[in-house]
Amino acid sequence: MIMFLTKDQEEMLSGMKGEAIAKSMELIVKIGDVYNAEQLIPIKNAQVAGVSYLTVGEPIFSFFELFSKDAVKVKVPTWLNPAGMDMEKWREMKISEDFAEKQFRIVKFYEGLGIKPTLTCAPYLIGHTPSYGDHLAWSESSAVSMANSFYGARTNREGAPSSLASAITGLTANYGLHITENRNPRILVNVKANLEGFSDYSALGYWYGKKFHGLIPYFVNIQKLNINEAKMLAAALAASGSVALYHVKGLTPESKSIDIENIEEKIEFTESNKTEVYNYFNQINEGADLVAIGCPHASYEDIKYIFDTLQSRQMKKGIEFWIFTSSKTKTSVDTDSLLTSLKSRGIKVYADTCMVVSPSVGGNFRNIITNSTKAAHYLGRAKTTMVNLQSLDSIMKEVTE
Amino acid sequence: MEIGIRPIVEGKVTGSVLFSPSPISFLGDVDSETGKIIDSESPIYGRNLKDTIFVFPRGRGSTVGSYIIYGLKVNNVSPLALVAEEAETIVIAGAILADIPLVDLPDKDLFSMIETGDTITIDTSERTLKIQKRKK
């Protein structure tokens, strides 16, 4: 053991406080050793992935048995990533009874640990906003990037098991993005292209991530970055390049304090680079059968934007329009007032899940239009699904009449 | 031939090598019920991880992959040990949960000298890995 542990931490590791806590400590300490961490640090809260039955499958239940032996509870506030279905409207999504039964068991297990079943990839949209300098253990890659970049909090890109281990122990190893020097950018990106809609921010992130896997970017010449734009950029950078932190000159909290002396390369993001991304995700010739919006989960403003753009128009025949969000956003008073109207125009709003982790999207639709490169990236991996990337404005014009 | 390694999950074990030259995503590439490699683009497509010493560059893809490694153990189809060029959190977490010996950072270019079918002995207390080439 290289790392320094306090007496209490040693006891947790030794099994004196039960097997689940010992396994959790072993996980955190060994990962810390590999990354040369010198100590463990307390975290303020955790966000745990590994919820959708589509992704975790049967092995999760054996894992739960391991953790059920002693009645452990999480030590810090902890939230859950999306499940494989809307927990209420799963039948409408054509989810099988068998899948639903397993999904309920999974969520119930996490709730038993004291984890709140928020079932969202965007906890920062429902009041769980990180503060500058907080140490966290989050696992959903787009949320990790938002916490680091938009809020200036500190979290590594945790795995499903390691975030749970941190939730149970309240600790993480001090390495990677918890350390100030590791948060400096390596690549300067002069954004020459116009960033208009959300999908343009998503395109920028996707383009960069493909080129500079894992390297922290410093974007200059971005004129505005609201929370909805920031989350599209974050998700795209993480999906294509496992990038867990980005800085934007003048707009993100650490952009003034970071050290830009050690930038290795300066590049430009031009209109033609932007077009490249749209062209890459331009696979459908005709006959799209689904529009999928909400990757990351839609905010109230996202839903309102669709509502406003729609005005008196109706969905065209033969195409469905699904918006994914958290149940908290969906049931909020503001959103609730829009739902009846959206429904009457043929638009469905599902909570707790998304196009990437629910079997009902890739399984039931072949040609999917989205405004998110992350969604396009994951949906397009299945050889049976074709995707198109378009701006929300262009989608609304195309699929409504 | 003896090579130095970094032990991550302890153990002493001898077995036959299954070598993947490309990084592996345990979620998607591996069937946790049978241990079979199900990614048709993998150079070891159709092979089985069960009772092998699995040698690979690194993990990739979803972090849920750790649970797949654990599932292999529960279903009695796990490898005897994992040897990575450089382990990352998915593989480390999976190996710890499943208690499968894991080593990485070979101090010689293991990947150019190893082939599927060779025999490897790992001893984490000695921090070594011994290779016995397959008879041809």
Interface residues (C-beta under 8 A of the other chain):
Chain A: K23 E26 L27 K30 I31 D33 V34 A49 G50 T55 V56 G57 E58 P59 I60 S62 F63 L66 S139 E158 G159 A160 P161 S162
Chain B: I8 V9 L27 S32 E33 S62 T63 V64 S66 Y67 I68 Y70 G71 L72 V74 A87 T89 I90 I92 A93 G94 I96 L97
